[in-house]
Amino acid sequence: MIPSFHTIPESCGLSTDSLIGKVGAGAEYAVTQPVYDVDALFRFLESHMNAVLRRDADALDWIIPRCIRIKARVVNKDEREQGLRKILNFGHTLGHALEAATGYRRFLHGEAVAWGMIAATLLGVATNRTPEADASRIIRLITSVGPLPPLAGIRKSQLRGIVGVKEALPDAARVRELVGQCAPGFTVLSGDDATAREGIFAGARGVISVTANVAPRQMSEMVAAALAGQKERSQALDEALAGLHRDLFLEANPIPVKWLLAQMGLIPPGVRLPLTPLAEEYRATVLAAARGAGILG
């Protein structure tokens, strides 16, 4: 699997006249943005939700650019989801689960995420991480959009397809904490090639890898050695791949890995927008990393 991160364009255009569909679901989704910039935008939504729901042009022109700027700022600071970007997932863990459990028929995406935000907020209160006053504001704002589809009839068995989670933070302590919080049999996977070995020794059961697309055998051997507790062997295997772990992210993933796969003759050359060809200045570096890993002559 090749995860995909796309760079932010220098500019884009949006007309609120083109907005169609159920505004409520979009408004629920917009609540995920001001939680990260609570002051002006959150207060605006609290006091102008009725205007937003009736598609008042002035209200939409006020909130939409701010939501875009918030998301762009977060992604710019953490393009590869190493930490800060996880805040954009507020409500999405349960939201995606609800969509999957109901066959994507009961909830619009914003409605599912709204239930997820409520659940995450209540969990924050239960674990003493979210002040009750803040939680009340968040839930009040979500419910001010309108009634959500009920959760009645969704059984635990419908959620059993969720068997694991990817932790992309390059932090073994975080992996260890996450493993400790999960039920027996629930799988935690690393999402960062460069720290996957450390993550496995902290309790992860493998890695969702970019490097494995070009060096599957080497990555498989490294993971197997780490899972077997072979520290010296897994370290040696991992060190041989360190250049790939690093240089496959010289540009936004999956641009470098797709280019290298084409050089190896494994896929046709060329990419589709919004991807662009790997910049000329990085090509020699990526090739050197591949030769250092022994995957290219």
ZASEDO-261624 format. One record per residue (C-alpha): residue number from 1; x, y, z. Coordinates in nm, 2 decimals. Each point is the difference from the previous one (the first is absolute). Example, Ala and Ser with C-alpha at 12.3 -4.5 7.8 and 13.67 -1.06 7.14 Angstrom:
2
+-----+--------+--------+--------+
|   i |      X |      Y |      Z |
+-----+--------+--------+--------+
|   1 |   1.23 |  -0.45 |   0.78 |
|   2 |   0.14 |   0.34 |  -0.07 |
+-----+--------+--------+--------+
***
This chain:
297
+-----+--------+--------+--------+
|   i |      X |      Y |      Z |
+-----+--------+--------+--------+
|   1 |   0.00 |   0.00 |   0.00 |
|   2 |   0.13 |   0.35 |  -0.09 |
|   3 |  -0.14 |   0.27 |   0.23 |
|   4 |  -0.06 |   0.33 |  -0.17 |
|   5 |   0.07 |   0.35 |   0.12 |
|   6 |  -0.05 |   0.28 |  -0.24 |
|   7 |   0.16 |   0.35 |   0.03 |
|   8 |  -0.21 |   0.31 |   0.04 |
|   9 |  -0.05 |   0.20 |  -0.32 |
|  10 |   0.12 |   0.36 |   0.00 |
|  11 |  -0.36 |   0.12 |  -0.06 |
|  12 |  -0.35 |  -0.13 |  -0.07 |
|  13 |  -0.34 |   0.14 |  -0.06 |
|  14 |  -0.33 |  -0.08 |   0.16 |
|  15 |  -0.35 |   0.15 |  -0.06 |
|  16 |  -0.25 |  -0.05 |   0.27 |
|  17 |  -0.27 |   0.02 |  -0.27 |
|  18 |   0.12 |  -0.35 |  -0.10 |
|  19 |  -0.07 |  -0.16 |   0.34 |
|  20 |  -0.27 |  -0.26 |  -0.03 |
|  21 |  -0.13 |  -0.29 |   0.21 |
|  22 |  -0.09 |   0.00 |   0.36 |
|  23 |   0.15 |   0.31 |   0.17 |
|  24 |  -0.05 |  -0.15 |   0.35 |
|  25 |   0.25 |  -0.28 |  -0.07 |
|  26 |   0.25 |   0.26 |  -0.12 |
|  27 |  -0.06 |   0.22 |   0.30 |
|  28 |   0.05 |  -0.30 |   0.24 |
|  29 |   0.33 |  -0.07 |  -0.18 |
|  30 |   0.10 |   0.37 |   0.03 |
|  31 |  -0.01 |  -0.04 |   0.37 |
|  32 |   0.31 |  -0.21 |  -0.02 |
|  33 |   0.20 |   0.30 |  -0.11 |
|  34 |  -0.06 |   0.27 |   0.26 |
|  35 |   0.08 |  -0.24 |   0.29 |
|  36 |   0.36 |   0.06 |  -0.11 |
|  37 |  -0.04 |   0.38 |  -0.02 |
|  38 |  -0.28 |   0.04 |   0.25 |
|  39 |  -0.01 |   0.37 |   0.06 |
|  40 |  -0.14 |   0.20 |  -0.29 |
|  41 |  -0.13 |  -0.29 |  -0.22 |
|  42 |  -0.16 |  -0.20 |   0.27 |
|  43 |  -0.17 |   0.30 |   0.15 |
|  44 |  -0.13 |   0.10 |  -0.35 |
|  45 |  -0.15 |  -0.34 |  -0.05 |
|  46 |  -0.16 |   0.01 |   0.34 |
|  47 |  -0.17 |   0.33 |  -0.08 |
|  48 |  -0.07 |  -0.04 |  -0.37 |
|  49 |  -0.09 |  -0.36 |  -0.05 |
|  50 |  -0.35 |   0.09 |  -0.12 |
|  51 |   0.15 |   0.22 |  -0.27 |
|  52 |   0.23 |  -0.28 |  -0.11 |
|  53 |  -0.28 |  -0.25 |  -0.02 |
|  54 |  -0.21 |   0.23 |  -0.22 |
|  55 |   0.31 |   0.05 |  -0.23 |
|  56 |   0.04 |   0.37 |   0.08 |
|  57 |   0.27 |   0.11 |  -0.24 |
|  58 |   0.17 |   0.23 |   0.24 |
|  59 |   0.02 |  -0.27 |   0.27 |
|  60 |   0.14 |  -0.26 |  -0.25 |
|  61 |   0.25 |   0.25 |  -0.14 |
|  62 |   0.12 |   0.06 |   0.36 |
|  63 |   0.04 |  -0.36 |   0.11 |
|  64 |   0.11 |  -0.19 |  -0.31 |
|  65 |   0.33 |   0.18 |  -0.06 |
|  66 |   0.08 |  -0.03 |   0.37 |
|  67 |  -0.06 |  -0.38 |   0.00 |
|  68 |   0.22 |  -0.03 |  -0.31 |
|  69 |   0.28 |   0.20 |   0.16 |
|  70 |  -0.01 |  -0.20 |   0.32 |
|  71 |   0.02 |  -0.33 |  -0.19 |
|  72 |   0.27 |   0.13 |  -0.23 |
|  73 |   0.21 |   0.13 |   0.29 |
|  74 |  -0.02 |  -0.33 |   0.18 |
|  75 |   0.09 |  -0.20 |  -0.31 |
|  76 |   0.28 |   0.24 |  -0.09 |
|  77 |   0.15 |  -0.05 |   0.35 |
|  78 |  -0.04 |  -0.38 |   0.00 |
|  79 |  -0.03 |  -0.12 |  -0.36 |
|  80 |   0.09 |  -0.36 |   0.08 |
|  81 |  -0.22 |  -0.04 |   0.30 |
|  82 |   0.27 |  -0.03 |   0.27 |
|  83 |  -0.20 |   0.18 |   0.27 |
|  84 |  -0.20 |   0.32 |  -0.03 |
|  85 |  -0.20 |  -0.12 |  -0.30 |
|  86 |  -0.18 |  -0.26 |   0.21 |
|  87 |  -0.22 |   0.28 |   0.14 |
|  88 |  -0.17 |   0.00 |  -0.34 |
|  89 |  -0.12 |  -0.35 |   0.08 |
|  90 |  -0.23 |   0.13 |   0.28 |
|  91 |  -0.31 |  -0.22 |   0.00 |
|  92 |   0.11 |  -0.21 |  -0.30 |
|  93 |   0.10 |  -0.32 |   0.18 |
|  94 |  -0.36 |  -0.08 |   0.11 |
|  95 |  -0.14 |   0.19 |  -0.30 |
|  96 |   0.16 |  -0.23 |  -0.25 |
|  97 |  -0.10 |  -0.30 |   0.21 |
|  98 |  -0.36 |   0.11 |   0.00 |
|  99 |   0.00 |   0.05 |  -0.37 |
| 100 |   0.15 |  -0.35 |  -0.06 |
| 101 |  -0.23 |  -0.17 |   0.25 |
| 102 |  -0.31 |   0.14 |  -0.17 |
| 103 |   0.11 |  -0.06 |  -0.36 |
| 104 |   0.05 |   0.38 |  -0.07 |
| 105 |  -0.38 |   0.03 |  -0.02 |
| 106 |  -0.12 |   0.15 |   0.33 |
| 107 |   0.24 |   0.29 |   0.06 |
| 108 |   0.14 |   0.27 |  -0.22 |
| 109 |   0.37 |   0.04 |   0.08 |
| 110 |  -0.05 |   0.32 |   0.20 |
| 111 |  -0.27 |  -0.18 |   0.21 |
| 112 |   0.22 |  -0.30 |   0.08 |
| 113 |   0.29 |   0.23 |   0.09 |
| 114 |  -0.24 |   0.20 |   0.22 |
| 115 |  -0.07 |  -0.31 |   0.20 |
| 116 |   0.37 |  -0.07 |   0.01 |
| 117 |   0.07 |   0.35 |   0.13 |
| 118 |  -0.26 |  -0.04 |   0.28 |
| 119 |   0.15 |  -0.34 |   0.10 |
| 120 |   0.36 |   0.14 |  -0.01 |
| 121 |  -0.10 |   0.30 |   0.21 |
| 122 |  -0.17 |  -0.22 |   0.26 |
| 123 |   0.30 |  -0.23 |   0.01 |
| 124 |   0.22 |   0.31 |   0.06 |
| 125 |  -0.22 |   0.09 |   0.30 |
| 126 |   0.01 |  -0.36 |   0.13 |
| 127 |   0.38 |   0.00 |  -0.01 |
| 128 |   0.04 |   0.35 |   0.15 |
| 129 |   0.15 |   0.14 |  -0.32 |
| 130 |  -0.29 |   0.23 |  -0.11 |
| 131 |  -0.15 |   0.25 |   0.25 |
| 132 |  -0.38 |  -0.05 |   0.03 |
| 133 |  -0.06 |   0.37 |  -0.09 |
| 134 |   0.18 |  -0.06 |  -0.34 |
| 135 |  -0.18 |  -0.33 |  -0.05 |
| 136 |  -0.33 |   0.17 |   0.05 |
| 137 |   0.08 |   0.27 |  -0.26 |
| 138 |   0.11 |  -0.26 |  -0.26 |
| 139 |  -0.30 |  -0.22 |   0.04 |
| 140 |  -0.24 |   0.29 |   0.01 |
| 141 |   0.14 |   0.13 |  -0.32 |
| 142 |  -0.02 |  -0.34 |  -0.17 |
| 143 |  -0.36 |  -0.05 |   0.10 |
| 144 |  -0.10 |   0.35 |  -0.10 |
| 145 |   0.04 |  -0.10 |  -0.36 |
| 146 |  -0.30 |  -0.23 |   0.03 |
| 147 |  -0.10 |  -0.35 |   0.10 |
| 148 |   0.24 |  -0.28 |  -0.09 |
| 149 |  -0.11 |  -0.34 |  -0.14 |
| 150 |  -0.05 |  -0.23 |   0.30 |
| 151 |   0.25 |  -0.26 |   0.10 |
| 152 |  -0.28 |  -0.25 |   0.09 |
| 153 |   0.04 |  -0.34 |  -0.15 |
| 154 |   0.38 |   0.01 |  -0.04 |
| 155 |   0.14 |  -0.31 |   0.17 |
| 156 |   0.35 |  -0.07 |   0.13 |
| 157 |   0.03 |  -0.28 |  -0.25 |
| 158 |  -0.02 |   0.25 |  -0.28 |
| 159 |   0.31 |   0.17 |   0.12 |
| 160 |   0.21 |  -0.31 |   0.02 |
| 161 |   0.15 |   0.06 |  -0.34 |
| 162 |   0.22 |   0.26 |   0.17 |
| 163 |   0.30 |  -0.21 |   0.10 |
| 164 |   0.29 |   0.24 |   0.02 |
| 165 |   0.14 |   0.36 |  -0.01 |
| 166 |   0.30 |   0.17 |  -0.16 |
| 167 |   0.21 |   0.22 |   0.22 |
| 168 |   0.20 |   0.23 |  -0.23 |
| 169 |   0.17 |   0.20 |   0.28 |
| 170 |   0.37 |  -0.08 |   0.01 |
| 171 |  -0.02 |  -0.06 |   0.38 |
| 172 |   0.05 |  -0.34 |   0.15 |
| 173 |  -0.14 |   0.12 |   0.33 |
| 174 |  -0.33 |   0.09 |  -0.17 |
| 175 |  -0.01 |  -0.34 |  -0.16 |
| 176 |   0.05 |  -0.17 |   0.34 |
| 177 |  -0.27 |   0.22 |   0.15 |
| 178 |  -0.24 |  -0.09 |  -0.28 |
| 179 |   0.07 |  -0.37 |   0.02 |
| 180 |  -0.07 |   0.02 |   0.37 |
| 181 |  -0.34 |   0.16 |  -0.06 |
| 182 |  -0.12 |  -0.25 |  -0.26 |
| 183 |  -0.19 |  -0.32 |   0.06 |
| 184 |   0.17 |  -0.34 |  -0.04 |
| 185 |   0.01 |  -0.09 |  -0.37 |
| 186 |  -0.03 |   0.36 |  -0.13 |
| 187 |   0.30 |   0.07 |  -0.22 |
| 188 |   0.22 |   0.32 |   0.01 |
| 189 |   0.21 |   0.06 |  -0.31 |
| 190 |   0.28 |   0.26 |  -0.05 |
| 191 |  -0.06 |   0.25 |  -0.27 |
| 192 |   0.35 |   0.13 |  -0.02 |
| 193 |   0.28 |  -0.20 |  -0.18 |
| 194 |   0.28 |   0.17 |   0.18 |
| 195 |  -0.12 |  -0.09 |   0.35 |
| 196 |  -0.19 |  -0.32 |  -0.08 |
| 197 |   0.26 |  -0.22 |   0.16 |
| 198 |  -0.01 |   0.20 |   0.32 |
| 199 |  -0.38 |  -0.01 |  -0.02 |
| 200 |   0.00 |  -0.37 |  -0.03 |
| 201 |   0.22 |  -0.04 |   0.31 |
| 202 |  -0.25 |   0.23 |   0.17 |
| 203 |  -0.29 |  -0.24 |  -0.09 |
| 204 |  -0.10 |   0.08 |  -0.36 |
| 205 |  -0.07 |  -0.31 |  -0.21 |
| 206 |   0.14 |   0.13 |  -0.33 |
| 207 |   0.01 |   0.31 |  -0.22 |
| 208 |  -0.21 |   0.16 |  -0.27 |
| 209 |   0.31 |   0.07 |  -0.22 |
| 210 |   0.10 |   0.21 |  -0.29 |
| 211 |   0.35 |  -0.15 |  -0.02 |
| 212 |  -0.15 |  -0.35 |  -0.04 |
| 213 |  -0.13 |   0.10 |  -0.34 |
| 214 |   0.35 |   0.00 |  -0.13 |
| 215 |   0.17 |  -0.23 |   0.25 |
| 216 |  -0.26 |  -0.26 |   0.10 |
| 217 |   0.23 |  -0.28 |   0.09 |
| 218 |   0.23 |   0.21 |   0.21 |
| 219 |  -0.28 |   0.17 |   0.19 |
| 220 |  -0.17 |  -0.33 |   0.06 |
| 221 |   0.32 |  -0.15 |   0.14 |
| 222 |   0.06 |   0.31 |   0.22 |
| 223 |  -0.35 |  -0.02 |   0.14 |
| 224 |   0.02 |  -0.37 |   0.06 |
| 225 |   0.33 |   0.04 |   0.18 |
| 226 |  -0.14 |   0.27 |   0.22 |
| 227 |  -0.32 |  -0.20 |   0.08 |
| 228 |   0.23 |  -0.29 |   0.09 |
| 229 |   0.19 |   0.23 |   0.24 |
| 230 |   0.32 |  -0.02 |  -0.20 |
| 231 |   0.13 |   0.35 |   0.08 |
| 232 |   0.34 |  -0.02 |  -0.17 |
| 233 |  -0.13 |  -0.16 |  -0.32 |
| 234 |  -0.30 |   0.23 |  -0.03 |
| 235 |   0.23 |   0.30 |   0.06 |
| 236 |   0.24 |  -0.11 |  -0.27 |
| 237 |  -0.28 |  -0.06 |  -0.25 |
| 238 |  -0.16 |   0.34 |   0.09 |
| 239 |   0.32 |   0.19 |  -0.03 |
| 240 |   0.04 |  -0.12 |  -0.36 |
| 241 |  -0.34 |   0.15 |  -0.08 |
| 242 |   0.05 |   0.33 |   0.18 |
| 243 |   0.08 |   0.19 |  -0.32 |
| 244 |  -0.33 |  -0.12 |  -0.15 |
| 245 |  -0.19 |   0.08 |   0.31 |
| 246 |   0.13 |   0.36 |  -0.02 |
| 247 |   0.03 |   0.07 |  -0.37 |
| 248 |  -0.34 |  -0.14 |  -0.11 |
| 249 |  -0.14 |   0.31 |   0.18 |
| 250 |   0.22 |   0.26 |  -0.17 |
| 251 |  -0.32 |   0.11 |  -0.17 |
| 252 |  -0.36 |  -0.07 |   0.09 |
| 253 |  -0.08 |  -0.37 |   0.01 |
| 254 |  -0.06 |  -0.19 |  -0.23 |
| 255 |   0.20 |   0.21 |  -0.26 |
| 256 |   0.35 |  -0.15 |   0.08 |
| 257 |  -0.12 |  -0.36 |   0.05 |
| 258 |  -0.20 |   0.00 |  -0.33 |
| 259 |   0.30 |   0.15 |  -0.18 |
| 260 |   0.23 |  -0.26 |   0.14 |
| 261 |  -0.24 |  -0.29 |  -0.08 |
| 262 |   0.00 |   0.13 |  -0.36 |
| 263 |   0.39 |   0.00 |   0.00 |
| 264 |  -0.01 |  -0.36 |   0.12 |
| 265 |  -0.23 |  -0.09 |  -0.29 |
| 266 |  -0.29 |  -0.11 |   0.24 |
| 267 |  -0.25 |   0.26 |  -0.12 |
| 268 |  -0.03 |   0.22 |  -0.31 |
| 269 |   0.16 |   0.34 |   0.02 |
| 270 |  -0.22 |   0.31 |   0.05 |
| 271 |  -0.24 |   0.12 |   0.26 |
| 272 |  -0.35 |   0.15 |   0.01 |
| 273 |  -0.10 |   0.33 |   0.15 |
| 274 |   0.01 |   0.12 |   0.27 |
| 275 |   0.34 |  -0.18 |   0.01 |
| 276 |   0.29 |   0.14 |  -0.19 |
| 277 |   0.33 |  -0.17 |  -0.12 |
| 278 |   0.28 |  -0.02 |   0.26 |
| 279 |   0.21 |   0.31 |  -0.03 |
| 280 |   0.33 |  -0.05 |  -0.18 |
| 281 |   0.20 |   0.12 |   0.30 |
| 282 |  -0.12 |  -0.30 |   0.21 |
| 283 |   0.04 |  -0.28 |  -0.25 |
| 284 |   0.37 |  -0.08 |   0.05 |
| 285 |  -0.06 |   0.00 |   0.38 |
| 286 |  -0.29 |  -0.25 |  -0.03 |
| 287 |   0.20 |  -0.22 |  -0.23 |
| 288 |   0.29 |   0.00 |   0.24 |
| 289 |  -0.23 |  -0.10 |   0.28 |
| 290 |  -0.13 |  -0.29 |  -0.21 |
| 291 |   0.35 |  -0.12 |  -0.09 |
| 292 |   0.10 |   0.03 |   0.37 |
| 293 |  -0.29 |  -0.23 |   0.09 |
| 294 |   0.11 |  -0.25 |  -0.27 |
| 295 |  -0.32 |   0.02 |  -0.20 |
| 296 |   0.14 |   0.17 |  -0.31 |
| 297 |   0.32 |  -0.08 |  -0.19 |
+-----+--------+--------+--------+
***
